[in-house]
Structure formats: C-alpha cells, structure tokens
Amino acid sequence: EIPAAQTLLAELGVADGAIVTLDAYTAKKHFEVAAQGNIALIVQIKDNQPTLHQQSQEISATTPPLGAAHSHDRGRNRDESRTVTIFDPANKLAGTDWHPHVAAVIRVERNVFTRNAATGLLHHSTETAFYISNKPVTAIRAAEAIRAHWGIENTSHHSRDVTMGEDRSRIRTNPGV
C-alpha cells in the first residue's frame, strides 16, 4: 500500500484547499511527495511510529492549543462526543526527521456511550488518537477531514472485510514464501 499511496499522491492532482487523509502506515516519503505536489495531508499516528506518537502526546500535554472543535452525534444505541484540538509543534520536533514535515499536531478525543439493546445497559469508552498535518489546519477542517476518512474506512473497509475476509488475508505478508 505504501508505494501505491505515494504514486497516488504524486498523480492525484488534488485541488487547492483539499485535504488528503491516509491511514497509520505513515512514511516520511508520503510527506515528501505531498510537499512536492503542494498537497495538504493528515495522517494518524499510532504505535507504528512510537517516537512520533510519544512526541505528539507530549506536544498536546505541554503546548497551548491553537483551536478546538466539538461535535456530538447520536445514533442508534450510540452517543458520541468528539473534541478535535490543534497544536503547533513549533520547534519541539527539531532535530528529528519529522521536523520539516509536521505543521500541526491534532488530538482527537472520543467519548462514547453505547447502549446494549437487549439489556438497556450503557457501555462507556474513551479514546484519544493523534494525527499530524503537513500544513496548518483549523480544528473544524481537521475534524471534517478525519470524520470523512473514517466514514469511508468504516463502510468500504468493513464491506471488503466481511465479503472477502481482507483482514485475514496474509498475501501481503512474506509474498512468494
């Protein structure tokens, strides 16, 4: 997927003002390709980049936010509140390979109540996720882009996984072995 994403970024012809979101298989090469094409990129940071993930957590804990956006969705047996907060990494990534690529650190906090339809009992969960952007972004714009990404991910990926067992496939692991 990584080479395909880089090719797609290079050839996509993204309109000014559009934001491209990618999954957590972050490679610095994605950001280099995006910079060449003047593409705004938002990518989730997970444990696949442990140092960057930790630095993002530290930046959000020690830096005053540039802005925040709040949203609330209530659907069938689910009540979710999200807060998206933007932080300027300033020079906190200086001396790292990521310094020239990160213009904003984004923290997304989710607070979810899910009602069990059979028992009526509520299950409460919280999650904090971190993203980085190569361009300055407002909290509202980041929230829209991230939410749209997960809307596609949850519908398209879920459908492919259910019908074709995509997550169970090991074709991408040790090809030719």
Secondary structure, 3 states (H helix, E strand, C coil): CHHHHHHHHHHCCCCCCCEEEECCCCCHHHHHHHHHCCCEEEEEECCCCHHHHHHHHHHHHHCCCCEEEEEEEEECCEEEEEEEEEECCCCCCCCCCCCCCCCEEEEEEEEEEEECCCCCCEEEEEEEEEEEECCCCCHHHHHHHHHHHHHHHHHHHHHHHHHHCHHHCCCCCCCCC
